[in-house]
Amino acid sequence: MSSHMTFGINRFLAKKQSQNGPIPYWT
């Protein structure tokens, strides 16, 4: 289950990153 969670989070962050630019704002 943890692997599935990580995969979902990675997709979420990647989507946010592509929408907001190359700078990750969540860090």
MDTraj code that builds the backbone (N, CA, C; nanometers):
import mdtraj as md
import numpy as np

residues = "MET SER SER HIS MET THR PHE GLY ILE ASN ARG PHE LEU ALA LYS LYS GLN SER GLN ASN GLY PRO ILE PRO TYR TRP THR".split()
xyz = np.array([
    [0.0843, -0.1203, 0.0000],
    [0.0000, 0.0000, 0.0000],
    [0.0878, 0.1253, 0.0000],
    [0.1995, 0.1215, 0.0720],
    [0.2875, 0.2380, 0.0805],
    [0.3414, 0.2747, -0.0580],
    [0.3674, 0.1733, -0.1398],
    [0.4178, 0.1992, -0.2743],
    [0.3125, 0.2716, -0.3565],
    [0.1867, 0.2307, -0.3405],
    [0.0772, 0.2953, -0.4125],
    [0.0622, 0.4398, -0.3667],
    [0.0756, 0.4616, -0.2370],
    [0.0650, 0.5968, -0.1818],
    [0.1761, 0.6853, -0.2381],
    [0.2972, 0.6336, -0.2388],
    [0.4117, 0.7096, -0.2899],
    [0.3912, 0.7440, -0.4365],
    [0.3409, 0.6482, -0.5135],
    [0.3171, 0.6708, -0.6560],
    [0.2156, 0.7822, -0.6760],
    [0.1093, 0.7788, -0.5977],
    [0.0057, 0.8817, -0.6073],
    [0.0594, 1.0187, -0.5696],
    [0.1409, 1.0227, -0.4638],
    [0.1988, 1.1498, -0.4188],
    [0.2942, 1.2047, -0.5249],
    [0.3752, 1.1173, -0.5830],
    [0.4699, 1.1609, -0.6859],
    [0.3961, 1.2197, -0.8050],
    [0.2852, 1.1561, -0.8465],
    [0.2069, 1.2081, -0.9580],
    [0.1465, 1.3424, -0.9211],
    [0.0976, 1.3536, -0.7963],
    [0.0360, 1.4781, -0.7497],
    [0.1375, 1.5921, -0.7515],
    [0.2557, 1.5659, -0.6963],
    [0.3593, 1.6688, -0.6908],
    [0.4060, 1.7053, -0.8311],
    [0.4205, 1.6059, -0.9174],
    [0.4646, 1.6318, -1.0542],
    [0.3623, 1.7174, -1.1275],
    [0.2335, 1.6900, -1.1028],
    [0.1278, 1.7668, -1.1673],
    [0.1297, 1.9110, -1.1177],
    [0.1431, 1.9273, -0.9872],
    [0.1496, 2.0614, -0.9296],
    [0.2719, 2.1361, -0.9827],
    [0.3833, 2.0663, -0.9920],
    [0.5071, 2.1282, -1.0382],
    [0.4920, 2.1758, -1.1826],
    [0.4296, 2.0938, -1.2664],
    [0.4136, 2.1305, -1.4065],
    [0.3166, 2.2473, -1.4213],
    [0.2213, 2.2591, -1.3286],
    [0.1227, 2.3658, -1.3348],
    [0.1793, 2.4978, -1.2823],
    [0.2676, 2.4906, -1.1833],
    [0.3149, 2.6108, -1.1160],
    [0.4558, 2.6512, -1.1583],
    [0.5189, 2.5720, -1.2441],
    [0.6539, 2.6037, -1.2878],
    [0.7562, 2.5111, -1.2250],
    [0.8837, 2.5312, -1.2557],
    [0.9902, 2.4412, -1.2117],
    [1.0227, 2.4545, -1.0632],
    [0.9687, 2.5566, -0.9961],
    [0.9993, 2.5771, -0.8546],
    [0.8955, 2.5068, -0.7664],
    [0.9355, 2.4059, -0.6887],
    [0.8439, 2.3377, -0.5975],
    [0.8109, 2.4261, -0.4777],
    [0.6861, 2.4652, -0.4649],
    [0.6477, 2.5608, -0.3607],
    [0.6155, 2.4925, -0.2289],
    [0.6102, 2.3579, -0.2303],
    [0.5699, 2.2867, -0.1083],
    [0.6891, 2.2591, -0.0178],
    [0.8085, 2.2938, -0.0639],
    [0.9266, 2.2666, 0.0188],
    [0.9622, 2.3895, 0.1010],
])
top = md.Topology()
chain = top.add_chain()
for i, resn in enumerate(residues, 1):
    res = top.add_residue(resn, chain, resSeq=i)
    for name in ("N", "CA", "C"):
        top.add_atom(name, md.element.get_by_symbol(name[0]), res)
traj = md.Trajectory(xyz[None], top)
